[in-house]
Every structure is written in C-alpha cells, then in structure tokens.
Amino acid sequence: MGYSQVAVVAAGKLGFISGQVGIDTEWRLAPTFQQQTVRAFGNLKAAVEACGATMANVCKLTIFAVGDVDSKRIRLFVTPFLQGSPPCRPAASYASPDCTARTL
C-alpha cells in the first residue's frame, strides 16, 4: 500500500496535504534552510492549487524543522505564500531526527 501526500474528501470540500519538503521535481534538496523553506512552500502551494483551492483557503499549517531554527526566520520565508488571514500554524524544531521536539 502506497503513501499519498494529498487527499481530497467530501466532494472536493476538504483536502489534507502532508510531506511537503524542500526538494524539486528531480528530488534534489535545496542547499540552504531558506531555499528549502521557500521550495517546500512552493510545493505546498502547488498541492493546494491542484485541489482547486488557494493558500487563502488553508486553515491549519504545521511546520517541522530540523536544527536550531528561529521561528522569526521561518515567518519571513513563509509570509509571502500566505494570503489574507494566516492559518493557525504550530511549529516544532528538532536538533536532529533522533531528538525531542521543541516548540518554536
């Protein structure tokens, strides 16, 4: 059984999108945190639009980051993608994939 990053339910009224990361269509990871964040949100925007919605329709957004990441930096990179009232967006940062989460 496979894994889907996008699921639309209730006749196109509700969509769930997950697993958007900072890679391009050739599966290359962007080299910097800023470029990875911008690319991940570009990927998210494309997935939202594929569901027939816009970023203004996003009601909740959860951000996971690896490393010591400042939430103000994330906000700087993410804000251009958000339209109107920004969605609820909890965030967590991990020192490494094996460590405990820290809320940003």
Backbone as JSON Lines, residues from 0, in Angstrom:
{"i":0,"aa":"M","n":[0.84,-1.17,0.0],"ca":[0.0,0.0,0.0],"c":[0.89,1.24,0.0]}
{"i":1,"aa":"G","n":[0.62,2.18,-0.87],"ca":[1.44,3.38,-1.01],"c":[1.07,4.49,-0.06]}
{"i":2,"aa":"Y","n":[1.76,5.59,-0.18],"ca":[1.55,6.77,0.66],"c":[1.16,7.92,-0.25]}
{"i":3,"aa":"S","n":[0.12,8.65,0.11],"ca":[-0.33,9.78,-0.69],"c":[-0.09,11.07,0.08]}
{"i":4,"aa":"Q","n":[0.46,12.07,-0.59],"ca":[0.69,13.36,0.06],"c":[-0.53,14.27,-0.01]}
{"i":5,"aa":"V","n":[-1.51,13.93,-0.81],"ca":[-2.71,14.76,-0.93],"c":[-3.93,13.85,-0.93]}
{"i":6,"aa":"A","n":[-4.93,14.22,-0.12],"ca":[-6.21,13.5,-0.11],"c":[-7.33,14.54,-0.07]}
{"i":7,"aa":"V","n":[-8.28,14.43,-0.97],"ca":[-9.42,15.33,-1.01],"c":[-10.65,14.5,-0.68]}
{"i":8,"aa":"V","n":[-11.43,15.0,0.28],"ca":[-12.63,14.29,0.71],"c":[-13.85,15.21,0.64]}
{"i":9,"aa":"A","n":[-15.03,14.66,0.87],"ca":[-16.29,15.42,0.88],"c":[-16.49,16.18,-0.43]}
{"i":10,"aa":"A","n":[-16.4,15.45,-1.54],"ca":[-16.66,16.02,-2.86],"c":[-15.84,17.29,-3.11]}
{"i":11,"aa":"G","n":[-14.58,17.26,-2.74],"ca":[-13.69,18.38,-3.03],"c":[-13.76,19.53,-2.05]}
{"i":12,"aa":"K","n":[-14.44,19.36,-0.93],"ca":[-14.6,20.44,0.03],"c":[-13.5,20.49,1.1]}
{"i":13,"aa":"L","n":[-12.8,19.39,1.29],"ca":[-11.8,19.32,2.33],"c":[-10.6,18.53,1.81]}
{"i":14,"aa":"G","n":[-9.42,19.1,1.96],"ca":[-8.21,18.42,1.5],"c":[-7.18,18.33,2.61]}
{"i":15,"aa":"F","n":[-6.43,17.27,2.63],"ca":[-5.34,17.08,3.59],"c":[-4.06,16.91,2.79]}
{"i":16,"aa":"I","n":[-3.06,17.72,3.1],"ca":[-1.79,17.69,2.37],"c":[-0.68,17.49,3.39]}
{"i":17,"aa":"S","n":[0.24,16.6,3.1],"ca":[1.35,16.35,4.03],"c":[2.64,16.1,3.27]}
{"i":18,"aa":"G","n":[3.73,16.14,4.01],"ca":[5.01,15.73,3.46],"c":[5.62,16.65,2.42]}
{"i":19,"aa":"Q","n":[5.33,17.94,2.5],"ca":[5.92,18.88,1.54],"c":[7.29,19.31,2.06]}
{"i":20,"aa":"V","n":[8.32,19.0,1.31],"ca":[9.7,19.29,1.73],"c":[10.41,20.13,0.67]}
{"i":21,"aa":"G","n":[11.61,20.55,0.99],"ca":[12.36,21.45,0.11],"c":[13.1,20.77,-1.02]}
{"i":22,"aa":"I","n":[12.39,19.94,-1.79],"ca":[13.01,19.28,-2.95],"c":[12.35,19.76,-4.23]}
{"i":23,"aa":"D","n":[13.07,19.6,-5.33],"ca":[12.5,19.97,-6.63],"c":[11.96,18.73,-7.33]}
{"i":24,"aa":"T","n":[11.53,18.89,-8.56],"ca":[10.93,17.77,-9.3],"c":[11.94,16.66,-9.62]}
{"i":25,"aa":"E","n":[13.23,16.96,-9.5],"ca":[14.27,15.94,-9.71],"c":[14.74,15.34,-8.38]}
{"i":26,"aa":"W","n":[14.01,15.59,-7.3],"ca":[14.3,15.08,-5.96],"c":[15.6,15.64,-5.36]}
{"i":27,"aa":"R","n":[16.0,16.83,-5.81],"ca":[17.2,17.47,-5.26],"c":[16.79,18.39,-4.12]}
{"i":28,"aa":"L","n":[17.47,18.27,-2.98],"ca":[17.22,19.11,-1.81],"c":[17.91,20.46,-2.0]}
{"i":29,"aa":"A","n":[17.17,21.54,-1.75],"ca":[17.77,22.87,-1.84],"c":[18.91,22.99,-0.82]}
{"i":30,"aa":"P","n":[19.96,23.74,-1.13],"ca":[21.15,23.75,-0.29],"c":[21.04,24.52,1.04]}
{"i":31,"aa":"T","n":[20.2,25.53,1.13],"ca":[20.13,26.32,2.36],"c":[18.76,26.19,3.01]}
{"i":32,"aa":"F","n":[18.68,26.53,4.29],"ca":[17.41,26.46,5.0],"c":[16.38,27.37,4.34]}
{"i":33,"aa":"Q","n":[16.77,28.58,3.98],"ca":[15.83,29.5,3.34],"c":[15.32,28.92,2.02]}
{"i":34,"aa":"Q","n":[16.2,28.41,1.19],"ca":[15.78,27.84,-0.09],"c":[14.91,26.6,0.1]}
{"i":35,"aa":"Q","n":[15.22,25.79,1.11],"ca":[14.39,24.62,1.39],"c":[12.99,25.04,1.83]}
{"i":36,"aa":"T","n":[12.91,26.07,2.67],"ca":[11.62,26.56,3.16],"c":[10.79,27.12,2.02]}
{"i":37,"aa":"V","n":[11.41,27.95,1.18],"ca":[10.7,28.54,0.04],"c":[10.24,27.45,-0.92]}
{"i":38,"aa":"R","n":[11.09,26.48,-1.18],"ca":[10.73,25.4,-2.1],"c":[9.61,24.53,-1.5]}
{"i":39,"aa":"A","n":[9.69,24.24,-0.21],"ca":[8.63,23.44,0.44],"c":[7.29,24.16,0.34]}
{"i":40,"aa":"F","n":[7.29,25.47,0.54],"ca":[6.03,26.21,0.44],"c":[5.58,26.37,-1.0]}
{"i":41,"aa":"G","n":[6.5,26.39,-1.93],"ca":[6.12,26.36,-3.34],"c":[5.44,25.04,-3.68]}
{"i":42,"aa":"N","n":[5.99,23.93,-3.13],"ca":[5.4,22.61,-3.32],"c":[4.02,22.54,-2.67]}
{"i":43,"aa":"L","n":[3.9,23.12,-1.47],"ca":[2.61,23.15,-0.78],"c":[1.58,23.94,-1.59]}
{"i":44,"aa":"K","n":[1.98,25.08,-2.11],"ca":[1.08,25.92,-2.91],"c":[0.6,25.15,-4.15]}
{"i":45,"aa":"A","n":[1.51,24.43,-4.8],"ca":[1.13,23.64,-5.97],"c":[0.14,22.55,-5.59]}
{"i":46,"aa":"A","n":[0.33,21.9,-4.45],"ca":[-0.58,20.85,-4.0],"c":[-1.95,21.43,-3.66]}
{"i":47,"aa":"V","n":[-1.96,22.58,-3.0],"ca":[-3.23,23.25,-2.66],"c":[-3.98,23.62,-3.94]}
{"i":48,"aa":"E","n":[-3.27,24.18,-4.91],"ca":[-3.91,24.58,-6.16],"c":[-4.4,23.36,-6.95]}
{"i":49,"aa":"A","n":[-3.69,22.24,-6.84],"ca":[-4.13,21.01,-7.52],"c":[-5.45,20.51,-6.94]}
{"i":50,"aa":"C","n":[-5.75,20.9,-5.7],"ca":[-7.02,20.54,-5.06],"c":[-8.13,21.53,-5.43]}
{"i":51,"aa":"G","n":[-7.8,22.56,-6.23],"ca":[-8.8,23.55,-6.6],"c":[-8.97,24.66,-5.58]}
{"i":52,"aa":"A","n":[-7.97,24.86,-4.73],"ca":[-8.05,25.87,-3.68],"c":[-6.89,26.86,-3.85]}
{"i":53,"aa":"T","n":[-6.82,27.83,-2.94],"ca":[-5.7,28.76,-2.9],"c":[-5.12,28.73,-1.48]}
{"i":54,"aa":"M","n":[-3.98,29.35,-1.29],"ca":[-3.36,29.4,0.03],"c":[-4.25,30.13,1.02]}
{"i":55,"aa":"A","n":[-5.15,30.99,0.55],"ca":[-6.09,31.68,1.44],"c":[-7.08,30.7,2.06]}
{"i":56,"aa":"N","n":[-7.24,29.53,1.45],"ca":[-8.16,28.51,1.97],"c":[-7.53,27.62,3.03]}
{"i":57,"aa":"V","n":[-6.22,27.74,3.24],"ca":[-5.53,26.9,4.22],"c":[-5.94,27.35,5.63]}
{"i":58,"aa":"C","n":[-6.44,26.38,6.43],"ca":[-6.9,26.75,7.78],"c":[-5.93,26.31,8.88]}
{"i":59,"aa":"K","n":[-5.06,25.36,8.61],"ca":[-4.07,24.93,9.6],"c":[-2.8,24.5,8.88]}
{"i":60,"aa":"L","n":[-1.69,24.87,9.45],"ca":[-0.4,24.61,8.86],"c":[0.55,24.21,9.98]}
{"i":61,"aa":"T","n":[1.16,23.04,9.88],"ca":[2.12,22.6,10.89],"c":[3.5,22.54,10.24]}
{"i":62,"aa":"I","n":[4.47,23.13,10.9],"ca":[5.82,23.2,10.36],"c":[6.76,22.4,11.27]}
{"i":63,"aa":"F","n":[7.53,21.5,10.67],"ca":[8.57,20.77,11.37],"c":[9.9,21.15,10.74]}
{"i":64,"aa":"A","n":[10.87,21.51,11.57],"ca":[12.19,21.88,11.07],"c":[13.25,21.12,11.84]}
{"i":65,"aa":"V","n":[14.34,20.78,11.17],"ca":[15.46,20.09,11.82],"c":[16.56,21.11,12.04]}
{"i":66,"aa":"G","n":[17.09,21.15,13.25],"ca":[18.15,22.08,13.59],"c":[17.63,23.2,14.46]}
{"i":67,"aa":"D","n":[18.52,24.07,14.85],"ca":[18.16,25.2,15.7],"c":[17.62,26.32,14.82]}
{"i":68,"aa":"V","n":[16.31,26.36,14.65],"ca":[15.67,27.27,13.71],"c":[14.88,28.33,14.46]}
{"i":69,"aa":"D","n":[15.07,29.57,14.09],"ca":[14.35,30.69,14.69],"c":[12.99,30.84,13.99]}
{"i":70,"aa":"S","n":[11.92,30.86,14.77],"ca":[10.58,30.96,14.19],"c":[10.39,32.26,13.4]}
{"i":71,"aa":"K","n":[11.13,33.31,13.76],"ca":[11.02,34.58,13.01],"c":[11.57,34.41,11.6]}
{"i":72,"aa":"R","n":[12.62,33.61,11.46],"ca":[13.17,33.34,10.12],"c":[12.17,32.58,9.27]}
{"i":73,"aa":"I","n":[11.54,31.57,9.87],"ca":[10.52,30.81,9.14],"c":[9.41,31.74,8.7]}
{"i":74,"aa":"R","n":[8.94,32.59,9.6],"ca":[7.85,33.51,9.29],"c":[8.22,34.42,8.12]}
{"i":75,"aa":"L","n":[9.45,34.87,8.05],"ca":[9.9,35.73,6.94],"c":[9.77,35.02,5.59]}
{"i":76,"aa":"F","n":[10.13,33.74,5.55],"ca":[10.11,32.98,4.3],"c":[8.7,32.54,3.92]}
{"i":77,"aa":"V","n":[7.85,32.3,4.94],"ca":[6.51,31.74,4.73],"c":[5.47,32.81,4.4]}
{"i":78,"aa":"T","n":[5.59,33.98,4.99],"ca":[4.59,35.03,4.85],"c":[4.2,35.34,3.4]}
{"i":79,"aa":"P","n":[5.14,35.4,2.45],"ca":[4.72,35.69,1.07],"c":[3.77,34.65,0.47]}
{"i":80,"aa":"F","n":[3.76,33.44,1.0],"ca":[2.89,32.38,0.47],"c":[1.48,32.44,1.05]}
{"i":81,"aa":"L","n":[1.34,33.11,2.2],"ca":[0.05,33.13,2.88],"c":[-0.74,34.36,2.44]}
{"i":82,"aa":"Q","n":[-2.03,34.17,2.21],"ca":[-2.89,35.24,1.74],"c":[-3.96,35.5,2.79]}
{"i":83,"aa":"G","n":[-4.35,36.77,2.95],"ca":[-5.41,37.09,3.91],"c":[-4.97,36.78,5.32]}
{"i":84,"aa":"S","n":[-5.88,36.25,6.11],"ca":[-5.58,35.88,7.49],"c":[-4.72,34.62,7.5]}
{"i":85,"aa":"P","n":[-3.56,34.68,8.13],"ca":[-2.71,33.49,8.15],"c":[-3.37,32.37,8.94]}
{"i":86,"aa":"P","n":[-3.14,31.12,8.56],"ca":[-3.73,29.99,9.27],"c":[-3.06,29.77,10.62]}
{"i":87,"aa":"C","n":[-3.72,29.02,11.48],"ca":[-3.11,28.54,12.71],"c":[-1.87,27.75,12.29]}
{"i":88,"aa":"R","n":[-0.71,28.01,12.89],"ca":[0.47,27.28,12.46],"c":[1.41,26.94,13.6]}
{"i":89,"aa":"P","n":[1.15,25.83,14.28],"ca":[2.11,25.35,15.27],"c":[3.38,24.9,14.55]}
{"i":90,"aa":"A","n":[4.5,24.97,15.25],"ca":[5.76,24.57,14.65],"c":[6.61,23.84,15.68]}
{"i":91,"aa":"A","n":[7.44,22.94,15.22],"ca":[8.36,22.22,16.1],"c":[9.72,22.16,15.43]}
{"i":92,"aa":"S","n":[10.76,22.22,16.24],"ca":[12.12,22.13,15.73],"c":[12.8,20.93,16.38]}
{"i":93,"aa":"Y","n":[13.61,20.22,15.59],"ca":[14.35,19.06,16.09],"c":[15.83,19.33,15.93]}
{"i":94,"aa":"A","n":[16.61,19.06,16.99],"ca":[18.05,19.24,16.9],"c":[18.62,18.26,15.88]}
{"i":95,"aa":"S","n":[18.09,17.06,15.87],"ca":[18.42,16.06,14.87],"c":[17.21,15.15,14.76]}
{"i":96,"aa":"P","n":[17.13,14.32,13.74],"ca":[15.96,13.45,13.6],"c":[15.72,12.55,14.82]}
{"i":97,"aa":"D","n":[16.73,12.33,15.67],"ca":[16.59,11.44,16.82],"c":[16.2,12.17,18.11]}
{"i":98,"aa":"C","n":[16.18,13.5,18.11],"ca":[15.99,14.26,19.33],"c":[14.54,14.63,19.61]}
{"i":99,"aa":"T","n":[14.31,15.08,20.8],"ca":[12.99,15.52,21.23],"c":[12.64,16.86,20.58]}
{"i":100,"aa":"A","n":[11.37,17.05,20.29],"ca":[10.9,18.28,19.64],"c":[10.93,19.45,20.61]}
{"i":101,"aa":"R","n":[11.07,20.64,20.05],"ca":[10.99,21.88,20.8],"c":[10.01,22.76,20.04]}
{"i":102,"aa":"T","n":[9.06,23.37,20.75],"ca":[8.08,24.24,20.09],"c":[8.72,25.57,19.75]}
{"i":103,"aa":"L","n":[8.47,26.05,18.52],"ca":[9.02,27.35,18.11],"c":[8.09,28.46,18.5]}
